[in-house]
Amino acid sequence: QVQLVESGGGLVQPGGSLRLSCAASGIFNIHTMGWYRQAPGKQRELVAAITSVGNPNYADSVKGRFTISRDNAKNTVYLQMNSLKPEDTAVYYCNARRTVDFWGQGTQVTVSS
């Protein structure tokens, strides 16, 4: 059974930082791992993704502020989020893509003073 377990969300003030982690189990040779987010009333959107060889892709809204990384040996993907803004507030979902997509349960990130 495939499981993606996320951690690291929470409440942070504008300008602050958070680091999200997602550990995948029950799946191997994952091609792409990434993070999506969904704010209330909006569609889920890609935040960042990284391939198995380390090529990253970022949404324009987070470029220069967020960094995605991956540890293939641990089947884990990380998202370092700096200079957080209120508009980054959303539920963040981990994604693992092989032949199909697998999703985590989501972790809430709230940026507010």
N, C-alpha and C positions, 0 to 999 in steps of 0.2 A: 504494500500500500504506500502510495506516494504521499509524503507530508512535507509541507513548507511551514516552518515555524519562525515567525517574525518577532523581533524584540527591538526596544530602543525608542519607541514613541513617547510622547508626553507633552507637557506644557512648557513653552519657552517664550521669553520676551523677544520682541523684534530686535534683530541684530545678533541674536544668540545662535547656538549650534546644537545639533543633535546628530547622533550616529545610529542608523538603522542597521540591523543584521537580519539575515534570513538563512537558515540552515535547511537544506533539502535532504530528505532520506527516502529510501525506497526507489531511487532513480539514479541512473548513471549516464555518463556521456551526454550531459546536458549541453545543448548547443549555445543557447542564449539564456542568461539570467538577467532579470531587470526589476525595476520598480515602476509601478503605476500609482496614480492617485485619483481620488474622486472626492470632490467637494460637494456639499449639499446643493441639489438642484442642477448639478453639472454632470457631464459624461465622464467616464473614466478616461484618463489620458496618460500617455507615456511620460515618465519623468526621465529615466535613464535606463540603458541596457548595456550589457557587455557580453561579447562572444567568448567562446572557450579559449581563444588565443589572445584575449585581452583588448579587443577593439571596442571602444566605448561609443555610445551615441547618446546625446542629451537633447532634451527639449530646449528650445531657445530661451525660455523663461528661467531656466536654472543654470545655464552655461556660465562658468566663472564662479559659481557659488557652491555647486554640488559636485561631488566626486564619487564615482562608482568604482568599486574594486571587487576582486573575486579571488577566492582561494579554492582552486579546483580539488585539491587534496581533501579539503573539508566540505566540499559541495556547499560552500557558503558565499553569499554575496553581501556586500556592505554598501551603504550610502551615507557618505559624510555630507552633512548639510550645514553650510555656514551662511552667515548674513541672512538669516531667515526673515521672511516678510509675512505680514498677516495673510496675504494671498496664497501663501504656501500651506495654509491650514486645510487639512483634508485627511481622509483615511488613505493610508499608503498600503498598497498591496504588492507583495512579492510575486514574481512570475518566473517560471522555469519552462523553457520551450525545448522540446525534443521533436517528436513527430506531432505532438499535441501540446496544448498549454495546460500547465498546472498552476494553481493559485494558492496563496496563503490566505489566512483568515482576515488579515488587515490589522493595521495598528494606527491609532489616532495620533496625529500631529496637530497641535494647536499652537499658533503663534499669536500671542496677545499680551498686552501690557496690563 
